[in-house]
Amino acid sequence: MRRLRRVKILATLGPASQDRAIVKRLLEAGVDVFRINMSHTSHEMLHERVETIRGLEKEFGRAIGILADLQGPKLRVGAFADGSVELVAGASFTLDSKNEPGDAHRVHLPHPEILRALRPGHSILIDDGKLRLHVKEAKHDRALAIVDVGGRISNRKGVSLPDTEIPVSAMTEKDRGDLEAALHEGVDWIAVSFVQRADDIAEVKKIVRGRAGVLAKIEKPQAIARLDEIMEISDALMVARGDLGVEMPVEKVPGLQKRITRVARRLGKPVVVATQMLESMITSPVPTRAEVSDVATAVFEGADAVMLSAESAAGKYPVEAVAMMNRIAEEVETDPIFRSVINAQRAAPEATGADAIAVAARDVAETLDLKAVIAWTSSGSTALRIARERPQPPVLALTPSRATARRLTLVWGVHAMLTKDASDIDDMARRACKFSNREGFSREGDRVIIVAGVPFGTPGATNMVRIAFTGSEK
């Protein structure tokens, strides 16, 4: 089950991939982390899916990551007397607090805090941006808007407000219940939807208390405006291009994707590129050429992971979609220009011992053509700093923490294994070489480089590099 690629693959579980047999095939096809979308998952289903994944983890003897994606606040209009109406460009349309069926002139917006936050000039997007309005007059209980792009609007369609800072937490009561359930099940990552500010992440981290990594989904203009502070507090990032492309001009999304990917790498934090990567494979056994290029671009950029949503959750070809993504990634990473692109994006190391050692380990490994960089890591920080450098040899992370091994499944180039901590330096070198040979990174007589912290078991104490010859396991 050792992957031949560095970038990781996330796949969303859903109706098309709920059976154990399908989940197993997805894992064999290349999945490293499974995403569970809490928008469509009950707590009972969550338990069943986690149980299935952990059973496969035991069967295959390798760490598998699980990401629980919280729904976040969903803004929707109310219902219409006739089920739907047609909005005409140039017409007036009011969103108000009256809990009554709507018509061609008004509709209930069951979010009083939003009505209070709207201001003249603010845009209102409905049904993933298919309908576009702007606010002409705003009062505490209603907003008079002008239709810019018309069309049919029906019951409970979603509302996006790109210009309005929503005065509510990114966590709803449903999210709080889902978060507690996910932590109880022992998931490895929590994805926070519709993040607007660093406080949204701080609120979740206060509840999580280190039991899982917290990933910020970047999908709102308000998050882009505060990107640095959000990235600083988050454990990982996701470029959630679906909602980001609704609330911002779509032509800005590729540049933002590159910006977020590069800043995340500079900070040494995993970054996931998501949404519509192989969208046509929901109904087709092969992707479009543009989709292949889209996945390839994310891999060339050095993203830690690429993600499938509906393709694996509800599509007709979930296993084929994973296998295709796997083949694209493998092909890109063997392309002659891949390494030059990756190397050109390297950031200057921070003035810390851990960063200096990570850079030195990369340089030594590439200069001497060593077979692997082996990191002994308790918290995962050593492996993260090495992965930040995107070394040419693969990274083997050895950890006594099962939680750390699972969390590292999201990180570029890291193959994590569970083992007891080393007793001394000689034991560290001997077992590192043994695991390297056993996992196929090296053979007897090859050289590897080992990075660790002394004293062993001290998180964040990366302070040692050693070159070792791999010998027989006997």
Secondary structure as UniProt FT lines:
FT   STRAND          8..13
FT   HELIX           15..17
FT   HELIX           20..29
FT   STRAND          33..37
FT   TURN            38..39
FT   HELIX           43..60
FT   STRAND          65..69
FT   TURN            81..82
FT   STRAND          84..87
FT   TURN            89..90
FT   STRAND          92..96
FT   STRAND          106..108
FT   HELIX           112..117
FT   TURN            120..121
FT   STRAND          123..126
FT   TURN            127..130
FT   STRAND          131..139
FT   TURN            140..141
FT   STRAND          142..149
FT   STRAND          151..154
FT   TURN            155..156
FT   STRAND          158..160
FT   TURN            162..163
FT   HELIX           173..185
FT   STRAND          189..192
FT   HELIX           198..208
FT   TURN            209..210
FT   STRAND          213..218
FT   HELIX           221..225
FT   HELIX           227..233
FT   STRAND          236..240
FT   HELIX           241..247
FT   HELIX           250..252
FT   HELIX           253..267
FT   STRAND          271..274
FT   TURN            277..278
FT   HELIX           279..282
FT   HELIX           289..300
FT   TURN            301..302
FT   STRAND          305..308
FT   HELIX           310..313
FT   HELIX           318..333
FT   TURN            336..337
FT   HELIX           338..344
FT   HELIX           353..367
FT   TURN            368..369
FT   STRAND          373..376
FT   HELIX           381..388
FT   STRAND          395..399
FT   HELIX           402..407
FT   HELIX           408..410
FT   TURN            412..413
FT   STRAND          414..418
FT   HELIX           425..438
FT   TURN            439..440
FT   TURN            444..445
FT   STRAND          447..453
FT   TURN            456..457
FT   TURN            459..460
FT   STRAND          462..469
//
